[in-house]
Amino acid sequence: MAQTPYNLRAVGLAVAVTVVLFLAYAPHPLLDLAHNLLALWSFALLIVALGTLIWFFYWFFLRRLIRARRIANLRLKRLMEERDEDHSRL
């Protein structure tokens, strides 16, 4: 198989970035729509990134804290029931 002297993915990415930049900063009024769509896409990516961070915070930290608190509450409840049971026997 013959090797190409350049990476096609890199060239394709460069062409896509060039087209996007051209559409984003072109002065033609019809291309303002493309600029607005790109701004909307950027906003959507920002929302997804924030949502991922919040999900990670919940999954890694908050879920463990909630579980530890629930276990502590169950332990306390069991101790209180045992104390009440001991007092009722006296």
Sequence and secondary structure as in RCSB ss.txt:
>XXXX:A:sequence
MAQTPYNLRAVGLAVAVTVVLFLAYAPHPLLDLAHNLLALWSFALLIVALGTLIWFFYWFFLRRLIRARRIANLR
LKRLMEERDEDHSRL
>XXXX:A:secstr
    SS HHHHHHHHHHHHHHHHHH   GGGHHHHHHHHHHHHHHHHHHHHHHHHHHIIIIIHHHHHHHHHHHHH
HHHHHHHHHHHHHH 
